[in-house]
Amino acid sequence: MCEGCASTVKRILETQPQVSSATVNLASQTATVIPAIESEKEELGEALAHHLSTSGFTSTFPSPGQEDAE
């Protein structure tokens, strides 16, 4: 992923109404999203991963606890 792609991913994420904010880490090729409503975290993560995939970016949503293991 290049800097331009990272900026595009951040923009795609932040234009979603359910997203409060998003950061993209170019080195680790990961994104962190702060949902507008915390209780919708898992559903939002899966929907955003799908949205990014359909926008041409490889994307997965980690299983609960998986992000802590990395």
PDB file of N, CA, C and O in Angstrom:
ATOM      1  N   MET A   1       0.860  -1.175   0.000  1.00  0.00           N
ATOM      2  CA  MET A   1       0.000   0.000   0.000  1.00  0.00           C
ATOM      3  C   MET A   1       0.899   1.229   0.000  1.00  0.00           C
ATOM      4  O   MET A   1       1.876   1.295   0.746  1.00  0.00           O
ATOM      5  N   CYS A   2       0.564   2.195  -0.839  1.00  0.00           N
ATOM      6  CA  CYS A   2       1.307   3.453  -0.916  1.00  0.00           C
ATOM      7  C   CYS A   2       0.603   4.529  -0.068  1.00  0.00           C
ATOM      8  O   CYS A   2      -0.491   4.310   0.452  1.00  0.00           O
ATOM      9  N   GLU A   3       1.254   5.686   0.055  1.00  0.00           N
ATOM     10  CA  GLU A   3       0.654   6.778   0.834  1.00  0.00           C
ATOM     11  C   GLU A   3      -0.677   7.228   0.249  1.00  0.00           C
ATOM     12  O   GLU A   3      -1.609   7.548   0.987  1.00  0.00           O
ATOM     13  N   GLY A   4      -0.765   7.250  -1.084  1.00  0.00           N
ATOM     14  CA  GLY A   4      -2.019   7.644  -1.729  1.00  0.00           C
ATOM     15  C   GLY A   4      -3.142   6.680  -1.406  1.00  0.00           C
ATOM     16  O   GLY A   4      -4.275   7.092  -1.158  1.00  0.00           O
ATOM     17  N   CYS A   5      -2.820   5.377  -1.409  1.00  0.00           N
ATOM     18  CA  CYS A   5      -3.830   4.362  -1.074  1.00  0.00           C
ATOM     19  C   CYS A   5      -4.259   4.501   0.383  1.00  0.00           C
ATOM     20  O   CYS A   5      -5.443   4.390   0.700  1.00  0.00           O
ATOM     21  N   ALA A   6      -3.291   4.745   1.269  1.00  0.00           N
ATOM     22  CA  ALA A   6      -3.615   4.914   2.685  1.00  0.00           C
ATOM     23  C   ALA A   6      -4.552   6.102   2.875  1.00  0.00           C
ATOM     24  O   ALA A   6      -5.493   6.031   3.666  1.00  0.00           O
ATOM     25  N   SER A   7      -4.300   7.185   2.159  1.00  0.00           N
ATOM     26  CA  SER A   7      -5.174   8.366   2.240  1.00  0.00           C
ATOM     27  C   SER A   7      -6.569   8.059   1.708  1.00  0.00           C
ATOM     28  O   SER A   7      -7.573   8.511   2.258  1.00  0.00           O
ATOM     29  N   THR A   8      -6.613   7.279   0.623  1.00  0.00           N
ATOM     30  CA  THR A   8      -7.908   6.901   0.049  1.00  0.00           C
ATOM     31  C   THR A   8      -8.694   6.036   1.016  1.00  0.00           C
ATOM     32  O   THR A   8      -9.894   6.243   1.200  1.00  0.00           O
ATOM     33  N   VAL A   9      -8.031   5.067   1.639  1.00  0.00           N
ATOM     34  CA  VAL A   9      -8.712   4.190   2.610  1.00  0.00           C
ATOM     35  C   VAL A   9      -9.246   5.030   3.765  1.00  0.00           C
ATOM     36  O   VAL A   9     -10.393   4.854   4.177  1.00  0.00           O
ATOM     37  N   LYS A  10      -8.433   5.932   4.286  1.00  0.00           N
ATOM     38  CA  LYS A  10      -8.879   6.798   5.391  1.00  0.00           C
ATOM     39  C   LYS A  10     -10.106   7.609   4.978  1.00  0.00           C
ATOM     40  O   LYS A  10     -11.066   7.717   5.741  1.00  0.00           O
ATOM     41  N   ARG A  11     -10.073   8.177   3.774  1.00  0.00           N
ATOM     42  CA  ARG A  11     -11.204   8.966   3.286  1.00  0.00           C
ATOM     43  C   ARG A  11     -12.458   8.103   3.136  1.00  0.00           C
ATOM     44  O   ARG A  11     -13.550   8.517   3.524  1.00  0.00           O
ATOM     45  N   ILE A  12     -12.297   6.903   2.570  1.00  0.00           N
ATOM     46  CA  ILE A  12     -13.444   5.992   2.417  1.00  0.00           C
ATOM     47  C   ILE A  12     -14.055   5.693   3.780  1.00  0.00           C
ATOM     48  O   ILE A  12     -15.275   5.736   3.941  1.00  0.00           O
ATOM     49  N   LEU A  13     -13.217   5.394   4.749  1.00  0.00           N
ATOM     50  CA  LEU A  13     -13.719   5.063   6.090  1.00  0.00           C
ATOM     51  C   LEU A  13     -14.407   6.254   6.741  1.00  0.00           C
ATOM     52  O   LEU A  13     -15.492   6.116   7.304  1.00  0.00           O
ATOM     53  N   GLU A  14     -13.781   7.418   6.665  1.00  0.00           N
ATOM     54  CA  GLU A  14     -14.320   8.583   7.363  1.00  0.00           C
ATOM     55  C   GLU A  14     -15.561   9.177   6.713  1.00  0.00           C
ATOM     56  O   GLU A  14     -16.242   9.999   7.326  1.00  0.00           O
ATOM     57  N   THR A  15     -15.868   8.778   5.481  1.00  0.00           N
ATOM     58  CA  THR A  15     -17.100   9.274   4.858  1.00  0.00           C
ATOM     59  C   THR A  15     -18.306   8.434   5.234  1.00  0.00           C
ATOM     60  O   THR A  15     -19.434   8.773   4.876  1.00  0.00           O
ATOM     61  N   GLN A  16     -18.082   7.338   5.957  1.00  0.00           N
ATOM     62  CA  GLN A  16     -19.194   6.506   6.396  1.00  0.00           C
ATOM     63  C   GLN A  16     -19.836   7.142   7.625  1.00  0.00           C
ATOM     64  O   GLN A  16     -19.124   7.513   8.558  1.00  0.00           O
ATOM     65  N   PRO A  17     -21.151   7.278   7.651  1.00  0.00           N
ATOM     66  CA  PRO A  17     -21.812   7.976   8.756  1.00  0.00           C
ATOM     67  C   PRO A  17     -21.637   7.305  10.120  1.00  0.00           C
ATOM     68  O   PRO A  17     -21.773   7.963  11.151  1.00  0.00           O
ATOM     69  N   GLN A  18     -21.342   6.022  10.136  1.00  0.00           N
ATOM     70  CA  GLN A  18     -21.195   5.300  11.409  1.00  0.00           C
ATOM     71  C   GLN A  18     -19.799   5.463  12.005  1.00  0.00           C
ATOM     72  O   GLN A  18     -19.537   4.975  13.104  1.00  0.00           O
ATOM     73  N   VAL A  19     -18.897   6.148  11.288  1.00  0.00           N
ATOM     74  CA  VAL A  19     -17.501   6.279  11.712  1.00  0.00           C
ATOM     75  C   VAL A  19     -17.263   7.660  12.310  1.00  0.00           C
ATOM     76  O   VAL A  19     -17.535   8.684  11.684  1.00  0.00           O
ATOM     77  N   SER A  20     -16.748   7.662  13.540  1.00  0.00           N
ATOM     78  CA  SER A  20     -16.387   8.908  14.196  1.00  0.00           C
ATOM     79  C   SER A  20     -15.034   9.395  13.689  1.00  0.00           C
ATOM     80  O   SER A  20     -14.876  10.573  13.370  1.00  0.00           O
ATOM     81  N   SER A  21     -14.045   8.478  13.612  1.00  0.00           N
ATOM     82  CA  SER A  21     -12.737   8.815  13.067  1.00  0.00           C
ATOM     83  C   SER A  21     -12.026   7.542  12.631  1.00  0.00           C
ATOM     84  O   SER A  21     -12.399   6.438  13.029  1.00  0.00           O
ATOM     85  N   ALA A  22     -10.994   7.712  11.807  1.00  0.00           N
ATOM     86  CA  ALA A  22     -10.220   6.571  11.324  1.00  0.00           C
ATOM     87  C   ALA A  22      -8.767   6.977  11.159  1.00  0.00           C
ATOM     88  O   ALA A  22      -8.467   8.114  10.794  1.00  0.00           O
ATOM     89  N   THR A  23      -7.867   6.041  11.428  1.00  0.00           N
ATOM     90  CA  THR A  23      -6.452   6.234  11.167  1.00  0.00           C
ATOM     91  C   THR A  23      -5.974   5.044  10.359  1.00  0.00           C
ATOM     92  O   THR A  23      -6.479   3.933  10.520  1.00  0.00           O
ATOM     93  N   VAL A  24      -5.006   5.272   9.496  1.00  0.00           N
ATOM     94  CA  VAL A  24      -4.438   4.205   8.683  1.00  0.00           C
ATOM     95  C   VAL A  24      -2.940   4.180   8.938  1.00  0.00           C
ATOM     96  O   VAL A  24      -2.268   5.208   8.846  1.00  0.00           O
ATOM     97  N   ASN A  25      -2.419   2.996   9.261  1.00  0.00           N
ATOM     98  CA  ASN A  25      -0.997   2.809   9.497  1.00  0.00           C
ATOM     99  C   ASN A  25      -0.399   2.202   8.236  1.00  0.00           C
ATOM    100  O   ASN A  25      -0.638   1.035   7.925  1.00  0.00           O
ATOM    101  N   LEU A  26       0.366   2.988   7.524  1.00  0.00           N
ATOM    102  CA  LEU A  26       0.950   2.553   6.263  1.00  0.00           C
ATOM    103  C   LEU A  26       1.926   1.397   6.472  1.00  0.00           C
ATOM    104  O   LEU A  26       1.927   0.443   5.694  1.00  0.00           O
ATOM    105  N   ALA A  27       2.755   1.470   7.512  1.00  0.00           N
ATOM    106  CA  ALA A  27       3.772   0.437   7.761  1.00  0.00           C
ATOM    107  C   ALA A  27       3.159  -0.933   8.031  1.00  0.00           C
ATOM    108  O   ALA A  27       3.635  -1.940   7.507  1.00  0.00           O
ATOM    109  N   SER A  28       2.107  -0.977   8.845  1.00  0.00           N
ATOM    110  CA  SER A  28       1.485  -2.267   9.182  1.00  0.00           C
ATOM    111  C   SER A  28       0.306  -2.599   8.279  1.00  0.00           C
ATOM    112  O   SER A  28      -0.271  -3.683   8.377  1.00  0.00           O
ATOM    113  N   GLN A  29      -0.052  -1.669   7.402  1.00  0.00           N
ATOM    114  CA  GLN A  29      -1.187  -1.825   6.498  1.00  0.00           C
ATOM    115  C   GLN A  29      -2.462  -2.187   7.253  1.00  0.00           C
ATOM    116  O   GLN A  29      -3.190  -3.113   6.894  1.00  0.00           O
ATOM    117  N   THR A  30      -2.702  -1.417   8.315  1.00  0.00           N
ATOM    118  CA  THR A  30      -3.911  -1.605   9.112  1.00  0.00           C
ATOM    119  C   THR A  30      -4.631  -0.277   9.275  1.00  0.00           C
ATOM    120  O   THR A  30      -4.052   0.796   9.104  1.00  0.00           O
ATOM    121  N   ALA A  31      -5.900  -0.381   9.607  1.00  0.00           N
ATOM    122  CA  ALA A  31      -6.703   0.812   9.894  1.00  0.00           C
ATOM    123  C   ALA A  31      -7.378   0.614  11.239  1.00  0.00           C
ATOM    124  O   ALA A  31      -7.779  -0.493  11.599  1.00  0.00           O
ATOM    125  N   THR A  32      -7.493   1.710  11.971  1.00  0.00           N
ATOM    126  CA  THR A  32      -8.209   1.708  13.239  1.00  0.00           C
ATOM    127  C   THR A  32      -9.380   2.674  13.091  1.00  0.00           C
ATOM    128  O   THR A  32      -9.213   3.822  12.680  1.00  0.00           O
ATOM    129  N   VAL A  33     -10.555   2.186  13.431  1.00  0.00           N
ATOM    130  CA  VAL A  33     -11.771   2.978  13.274  1.00  0.00           C
ATOM    131  C   VAL A  33     -12.423   3.163  14.637  1.00  0.00           C
ATOM    132  O   VAL A  33     -12.553   2.218  15.415  1.00  0.00           O
ATOM    133  N   ILE A  34     -12.826   4.386  14.907  1.00  0.00           N
ATOM    134  CA  ILE A  34     -13.598   4.692  16.110  1.00  0.00           C
ATOM    135  C   ILE A  34     -15.046   4.851  15.660  1.00  0.00           C
ATOM    136  O   ILE A  34     -15.370   5.787  14.929  1.00  0.00           O
ATOM    137  N   PRO A  35     -15.925   3.936  16.094  1.00  0.00           N
ATOM    138  CA  PRO A  35     -17.321   4.025  15.659  1.00  0.00           C
ATOM    139  C   PRO A  35     -18.045   5.165  16.372  1.00  0.00           C
ATOM    140  O   PRO A  35     -17.709   5.535  17.497  1.00  0.00           O
ATOM    141  N   ALA A  36     -19.033   5.701  15.692  1.00  0.00           N
ATOM    142  CA  ALA A  36     -19.857   6.743  16.294  1.00  0.00           C
ATOM    143  C   ALA A  36     -20.645   6.177  17.475  1.00  0.00           C
ATOM    144  O   ALA A  36     -20.885   6.870  18.464  1.00  0.00           O
ATOM    145  N   ILE A  37     -21.043   4.910  17.361  1.00  0.00           N
ATOM    146  CA  ILE A  37     -21.773   4.224  18.439  1.00  0.00           C
ATOM    147  C   ILE A  37     -20.990   2.959  18.785  1.00  0.00           C
ATOM    148  O   ILE A  37     -20.929   2.031  17.979  1.00  0.00           O
ATOM    149  N   GLU A  38     -20.401   2.915  19.962  1.00  0.00           N
ATOM    150  CA  GLU A  38     -19.517   1.815  20.365  1.00  0.00           C
ATOM    151  C   GLU A  38     -20.184   0.448  20.303  1.00  0.00           C
ATOM    152  O   GLU A  38     -19.525  -0.541  19.985  1.00  0.00           O
ATOM    153  N   SER A  39     -21.467   0.373  20.599  1.00  0.00           N
ATOM    154  CA  SER A  39     -22.158  -0.923  20.626  1.00  0.00           C
ATOM    155  C   SER A  39     -22.265  -1.558  19.245  1.00  0.00           C
ATOM    156  O   SER A  39     -22.562  -2.748  19.139  1.00  0.00           O
ATOM    157  N   GLU A  40     -22.030  -0.791  18.189  1.00  0.00           N
ATOM    158  CA  GLU A  40     -22.121  -1.317  16.820  1.00  0.00           C
ATOM    159  C   GLU A  40     -20.752  -1.693  16.265  1.00  0.00           C
ATOM    160  O   GLU A  40     -20.608  -1.879  15.056  1.00  0.00           O
ATOM    161  N   LYS A  41     -19.744  -1.807  17.128  1.00  0.00           N
ATOM    162  CA  LYS A  41     -18.359  -2.004  16.714  1.00  0.00           C
ATOM    163  C   LYS A  41     -18.159  -3.208  15.790  1.00  0.00           C
ATOM    164  O   LYS A  41     -17.581  -3.064  14.713  1.00  0.00           O
ATOM    165  N   GLU A  42     -18.625  -4.382  16.190  1.00  0.00           N
ATOM    166  CA  GLU A  42     -18.386  -5.576  15.389  1.00  0.00           C
ATOM    167  C   GLU A  42     -19.114  -5.528  14.046  1.00  0.00           C
ATOM    168  O   GLU A  42     -18.526  -5.835  13.009  1.00  0.00           O
ATOM    169  N   GLU A  43     -20.382  -5.146  14.062  1.00  0.00           N
ATOM    170  CA  GLU A  43     -21.140  -5.062  12.813  1.00  0.00           C
ATOM    171  C   GLU A  43     -20.528  -4.020  11.873  1.00  0.00           C
ATOM    172  O   GLU A  43     -20.450  -4.234  10.664  1.00  0.00           O
ATOM    173  N   LEU A  44     -20.096  -2.896  12.441  1.00  0.00           N
ATOM    174  CA  LEU A  44     -19.485  -1.844  11.647  1.00  0.00           C
ATOM    175  C   LEU A  44     -18.178  -2.333  11.039  1.00  0.00           C
ATOM    176  O   LEU A  44     -17.914  -2.086   9.863  1.00  0.00           O
ATOM    177  N   GLY A  45     -17.364  -3.018  11.818  1.00  0.00           N
ATOM    178  CA  GLY A  45     -16.086  -3.521  11.313  1.00  0.00           C
ATOM    179  C   GLY A  45     -16.267  -4.448  10.137  1.00  0.00           C
ATOM    180  O   GLY A  45     -15.552  -4.336   9.141  1.00  0.00           O
ATOM    181  N   GLU A  46     -17.207  -5.356  10.238  1.00  0.00           N
ATOM    182  CA  GLU A  46     -17.470  -6.290   9.139  1.00  0.00           C
ATOM    183  C   GLU A  46     -17.982  -5.548   7.906  1.00  0.00           C
ATOM    184  O   GLU A  46     -17.574  -5.855   6.786  1.00  0.00           O
ATOM    185  N   ALA A  47     -18.869  -4.578   8.102  1.00  0.00           N
ATOM    186  CA  ALA A  47     -19.416  -3.815   6.978  1.00  0.00           C
ATOM    187  C   ALA A  47     -18.339  -2.971   6.305  1.00  0.00           C
ATOM    188  O   ALA A  47     -18.299  -2.881   5.078  1.00  0.00           O
ATOM    189  N   LEU A  48     -17.459  -2.349   7.105  1.00  0.00           N
ATOM    190  CA  LEU A  48     -16.390  -1.534   6.537  1.00  0.00           C
ATOM    191  C   LEU A  48     -15.375  -2.385   5.785  1.00  0.00           C
ATOM    192  O   LEU A  48     -14.901  -1.991   4.719  1.00  0.00           O
ATOM    193  N   ALA A  49     -15.040  -3.555   6.337  1.00  0.00           N
ATOM    194  CA  ALA A  49     -14.119  -4.461   5.646  1.00  0.00           C
ATOM    195  C   ALA A  49     -14.695  -4.854   4.288  1.00  0.00           C
ATOM    196  O   ALA A  49     -13.977  -4.886   3.289  1.00  0.00           O
ATOM    197  N   HIS A  50     -15.978  -5.149   4.255  1.00  0.00           N
ATOM    198  CA  HIS A  50     -16.634  -5.498   2.993  1.00  0.00           C
ATOM    199  C   HIS A  50     -16.627  -4.306   2.032  1.00  0.00           C
ATOM    200  O   HIS A  50     -16.349  -4.463   0.843  1.00  0.00           O
ATOM    201  N   HIS A  51     -16.930  -3.123   2.548  1.00  0.00           N
ATOM    202  CA  HIS A  51     -16.969  -1.918   1.716  1.00  0.00           C
ATOM    203  C   HIS A  51     -15.588  -1.637   1.115  1.00  0.00           C
ATOM    204  O   HIS A  51     -15.487  -1.309  -0.068  1.00  0.00           O
ATOM    205  N   LEU A  52     -14.530  -1.760   1.911  1.00  0.00           N
ATOM    206  CA  LEU A  52     -13.184  -1.544   1.390  1.00  0.00           C
ATOM    207  C   LEU A  52     -12.830  -2.585   0.342  1.00  0.00           C
ATOM    208  O   LEU A  52     -12.204  -2.264  -0.669  1.00  0.00           O
ATOM    209  N   SER A  53     -13.227  -3.835   0.578  1.00  0.00           N
ATOM    210  CA  SER A  53     -12.948  -4.904  -0.391  1.00  0.00           C
ATOM    211  C   SER A  53     -13.629  -4.627  -1.721  1.00  0.00           C
ATOM    212  O   SER A  53     -13.034  -4.835  -2.779  1.00  0.00           O
ATOM    213  N   THR A  54     -14.866  -4.162  -1.675  1.00  0.00           N
ATOM    214  CA  THR A  54     -15.576  -3.868  -2.925  1.00  0.00           C
ATOM    215  C   THR A  54     -15.046  -2.591  -3.586  1.00  0.00           C
ATOM    216  O   THR A  54     -15.332  -2.331  -4.755  1.00  0.00           O
ATOM    217  N   SER A  55     -14.276  -1.796  -2.836  1.00  0.00           N
ATOM    218  CA  SER A  55     -13.651  -0.595  -3.392  1.00  0.00           C
ATOM    219  C   SER A  55     -12.254  -0.885  -3.937  1.00  0.00           C
ATOM    220  O   SER A  55     -11.559   0.024  -4.391  1.00  0.00           O
ATOM    221  N   GLY A  56     -11.843  -2.167  -3.889  1.00  0.00           N
ATOM    222  CA  GLY A  56     -10.564  -2.559  -4.471  1.00  0.00           C
ATOM    223  C   GLY A  56      -9.413  -2.721  -3.501  1.00  0.00           C
ATOM    224  O   GLY A  56      -8.270  -2.890  -3.926  1.00  0.00           O
ATOM    225  N   PHE A  57      -9.691  -2.674  -2.199  1.00  0.00           N
ATOM    226  CA  PHE A  57      -8.651  -2.835  -1.193  1.00  0.00           C
ATOM    227  C   PHE A  57      -8.868  -4.136  -0.428  1.00  0.00           C
ATOM    228  O   PHE A  57      -9.969  -4.391   0.060  1.00  0.00           O
ATOM    229  N   THR A  58      -7.828  -4.959  -0.320  1.00  0.00           N
ATOM    230  CA  THR A  58      -7.931  -6.187   0.449  1.00  0.00           C
ATOM    231  C   THR A  58      -8.195  -5.809   1.907  1.00  0.00           C
ATOM    232  O   THR A  58      -7.473  -4.996   2.485  1.00  0.00           O
ATOM    233  N   SER A  59      -9.222  -6.397   2.490  1.00  0.00           N
ATOM    234  CA  SER A  59      -9.608  -6.006   3.839  1.00  0.00           C
ATOM    235  C   SER A  59     -10.275  -7.157   4.569  1.00  0.00           C
ATOM    236  O   SER A  59     -11.079  -7.892   3.995  1.00  0.00           O
ATOM    237  N   THR A  60      -9.932  -7.304   5.838  1.00  0.00           N
ATOM    238  CA  THR A  60     -10.586  -8.279   6.711  1.00  0.00           C
ATOM    239  C   THR A  60     -10.819  -7.612   8.058  1.00  0.00           C
ATOM    240  O   THR A  60     -10.149  -6.643   8.412  1.00  0.00           O
ATOM    241  N   PHE A  61     -11.764  -8.137   8.789  1.00  0.00           N
ATOM    242  CA  PHE A  61     -12.045  -7.662  10.138  1.00  0.00           C
ATOM    243  C   PHE A  61     -11.600  -8.751  11.095  1.00  0.00           C
ATOM    244  O   PHE A  61     -12.071  -9.883  10.981  1.00  0.00           O
ATOM    245  N   PRO A  62     -10.700  -8.452  12.046  1.00  0.00           N
ATOM    246  CA  PRO A  62     -10.213  -9.498  12.949  1.00  0.00           C
ATOM    247  C   PRO A  62     -11.313 -10.015  13.874  1.00  0.00           C
ATOM    248  O   PRO A  62     -12.220  -9.280  14.263  1.00  0.00           O
ATOM    249  N   SER A  63     -11.208 -11.288  14.210  1.00  0.00           N
ATOM    250  CA  SER A  63     -12.131 -11.874  15.178  1.00  0.00           C
ATOM    251  C   SER A  63     -11.888 -11.227  16.533  1.00  0.00           C
ATOM    252  O   SER A  63     -10.790 -10.733  16.791  1.00  0.00           O
ATOM    253  N   PRO A  64     -12.890 -11.222  17.402  1.00  0.00           N
ATOM    254  CA  PRO A  64     -12.695 -10.656  18.740  1.00  0.00           C
ATOM    255  C   PRO A  64     -11.479 -11.284  19.415  1.00  0.00           C
ATOM    256  O   PRO A  64     -11.338 -12.506  19.449  1.00  0.00           O
ATOM    257  N   GLY A  65     -10.602 -10.432  19.952  1.00  0.00           N
ATOM    258  CA  GLY A  65      -9.399 -10.903  20.608  1.00  0.00           C
ATOM    259  C   GLY A  65      -8.213 -11.061  19.677  1.00  0.00           C
ATOM    260  O   GLY A  65      -7.072 -11.075  20.139  1.00  0.00           O
ATOM    261  N   GLN A  66      -8.451 -11.180  18.380  1.00  0.00           N
ATOM    262  CA  GLN A  66      -7.356 -11.367  17.429  1.00  0.00           C
ATOM    263  C   GLN A  66      -6.452 -10.142  17.374  1.00  0.00           C
ATOM    264  O   GLN A  66      -5.234 -10.280  17.261  1.00  0.00           O
ATOM    265  N   GLU A  67      -7.030  -8.942  17.454  1.00  0.00           N
ATOM    266  CA  GLU A  67      -6.212  -7.743  17.395  1.00  0.00           C
ATOM    267  C   GLU A  67      -5.293  -7.622  18.595  1.00  0.00           C
ATOM    268  O   GLU A  67      -4.246  -6.981  18.507  1.00  0.00           O
ATOM    269  N   ASP A  68      -5.666  -8.229  19.722  1.00  0.00           N
ATOM    270  CA  ASP A  68      -4.816  -8.211  20.912  1.00  0.00           C
ATOM    271  C   ASP A  68      -3.654  -9.185  20.770  1.00  0.00           C
ATOM    272  O   ASP A  68      -2.606  -8.995  21.388  1.00  0.00           O
ATOM    273  N   ALA A  69      -3.832 -10.225  19.962  1.00  0.00           N
ATOM    274  CA  ALA A  69      -2.820 -11.261  19.823  1.00  0.00           C
ATOM    275  C   ALA A  69      -1.696 -10.842  18.885  1.00  0.00           C
ATOM    276  O   ALA A  69      -0.622 -11.444  18.907  1.00  0.00           O
ATOM    277  N   GLU A  70      -1.919  -9.830  18.069  1.00  0.00           N
ATOM    278  CA  GLU A  70      -0.913  -9.429  17.077  1.00  0.00           C
ATOM    279  C   GLU A  70       0.153  -8.559  17.663  1.00  0.00           C
ATOM    280  O   GLU A  70       1.068  -8.142  16.953  1.00  0.00           O
TER     281      GLU A  70
END
